[in-house]
Amino acid sequence: MPDLLSHAFIAFTVCTLLSLRYDWLTGEYVTVGMAGAFIPDMAKIKILVDAAAVEAVLGIPFDWLGVHTLGGAFVAVLVGTVVVNRADRRRVFGLLSLGAASHLFADALLLKAAGRSYEVLWPLTQYHPPTPGLYLSTDIWLTGVTGTVAVAAWLFASRS
């Protein structure tokens, strides 16, 4: 799945470049940022668990798309922040948020037939922002480009 790997490369690049500025941003924290980039794609669990089944268990309306929005990602980031050591919570919160935001931003650039993205800013608004349609999530070339940039960032950071 080139889409998920591209998100990991984007988060790696951003966090690696930030590590040049912040000494505390070591490899472990770069990994946290990359994990944050996976948060919105937790919505793909819908392949295994039907939303209707979750709705029946919870007794409230439910849709997996909510995880792939600003609000859903924020809740997941909060959960990820609570489960770490108190001393690391601010850094983990920031890096998980950065990774999730990079994912949501990259997805907002996807090519959509309607020319509009999904409700990325939900629950703040149900607005479907226009998308420039730069690529498809199945485009393999995007993985090559983001991977090349990630390697270049790693080389640059390792030599600095």
C-alpha positions in Angstrom: 0.0 0.0 0.0 2.0 3.0 -1.3 -0.2 5.5 0.5 0.7 4.4 4.1 4.4 4.2 3.3 4.3 7.6 1.8 2.8 9.0 5.0 5.6 7.4 7.0 8.2 8.9 4.7 6.6 12.4 5.0 6.5 12.2 8.8 10.1 10.9 8.9 11.3 13.7 6.7 9.6 16.4 8.8 10.7 15.0 12.1 14.3 14.4 10.9 14.6 17.9 9.7 13.2 19.2 13.0 15.7 17.1 14.9 18.4 19.4 13.4 16.8 22.3 15.4 15.8 20.4 18.6 18.4 18.2 20.3 15.9 16.2 22.3 14.3 15.0 19.0 16.2 11.7 18.8 15.4 8.7 16.7 12.9 7.4 19.2 10.9 10.6 19.0 11.1 10.6 15.2 9.4 7.1 15.4 6.7 8.7 17.5 6.1 11.2 14.8 5.9 8.5 12.2 3.4 6.6 14.4 1.3 9.7 14.4 1.2 9.6 10.6 -0.6 6.2 10.9 -3.4 7.5 13.2 -5.9 8.7 10.5 -5.5 5.4 8.6 -6.8 3.5 11.7 -10.1 4.1 9.9 -9.2 1.2 7.6 -10.1 -1.2 10.4 -13.6 -0.9 8.8 -12.3 -3.7 6.5 -12.4 -6.0 9.4 -15.0 -4.5 11.8 -18.2 -3.2 10.3 -19.4 0.2 11.6 -22.9 -1.3 12.2 -21.3 -3.9 14.7 -19.6 -1.1 16.6 -22.9 0.9 16.6 -24.7 -2.1 18.0 -22.2 -2.5 20.8 -22.0 1.2 21.7 -25.6 2.0 21.2 -24.8 5.3 19.4 -24.3 6.2 15.7 -20.8 5.3 14.5 -18.8 5.7 11.4 -15.1 4.8 10.9 -14.6 7.9 8.8 -14.6 9.9 12.0 -11.2 8.5 12.8 -9.8 9.9 9.6 -10.7 13.5 10.5 -9.2 16.2 12.7 -11.5 15.4 15.6 -10.9 11.6 15.4 -7.1 12.0 15.0 -7.1 14.4 18.0 -8.9 11.8 20.2 -6.4 9.1 19.1 -3.5 11.5 19.8 -4.9 12.1 23.3 -5.1 8.4 24.0 -1.5 7.9 22.7 -0.4 10.8 25.0 -2.0 9.4 28.1 -0.3 6.0 27.8 3.2 7.3 28.0 5.4 8.5 30.9 4.2 11.8 32.3 7.6 13.4 31.5 7.3 12.6 27.8 3.7 13.6 27.3 4.2 17.1 25.8 6.7 15.8 23.3 4.6 12.7 22.4 1.5 14.9 22.1 3.3 17.3 19.7 4.9 14.6 17.6 1.8 12.4 17.3 -0.1 15.6 16.4 2.5 16.5 13.8 2.4 13.1 12.2 -1.4 13.0 12.1 -1.5 16.5 10.7 1.0 15.7 8.0 -1.2 12.7 7.0 -4.4 14.8 6.9 -2.7 17.5 4.9 -1.3 15.0 2.4 -4.7 13.4 2.0 -6.3 16.8 1.4 -4.1 16.9 -1.8 -5.5 13.7 -3.3 -7.3 13.6 -6.6 -11.0 13.2 -6.1 -13.6 12.9 -8.8 -15.8 15.6 -7.3 -12.8 18.0 -6.9 -13.5 18.2 -3.2 -11.8 16.4 -0.2 -13.7 14.7 2.6 -14.8 16.5 5.9 -11.2 16.7 7.0 -11.9 19.4 9.7 -14.8 17.6 11.3 -16.2 18.3 14.0 -15.3 21.9 13.5 -17.1 22.1 10.2 -18.6 19.7 7.7 -17.1 21.6 4.8 -15.5 19.6 2.0 -12.5 21.7 1.0 -11.5 21.8 -2.7 -8.5 19.6 -3.5 -5.9 20.4 -6.1 -5.9 16.7 -7.1 -2.1 16.2 -7.2 -2.1 12.4 -7.0 -4.0 9.3 -6.3 -3.5 7.3 -3.1 -2.5 4.3 -5.3 0.2 6.2 -7.2 3.4 4.3 -6.8 5.6 7.2 -8.0 4.6 9.2 -4.8 6.2 6.5 -2.7 9.4 6.8 -4.7 9.5 10.6 -4.4 8.7 10.7 -0.7 11.2 7.9 -0.1 13.9 9.7 -2.0 13.3 12.9 0.0 13.3 10.9 3.3 16.7 9.4 2.4 18.0 12.8 1.4 16.8 14.3 4.8 18.4 11.4 6.6 21.7 11.8 4.8 21.6 15.6 5.4 20.9 15.1 9.1 23.5 12.4 9.6 26.2 14.7 8.1 25.2 17.7 10.1 
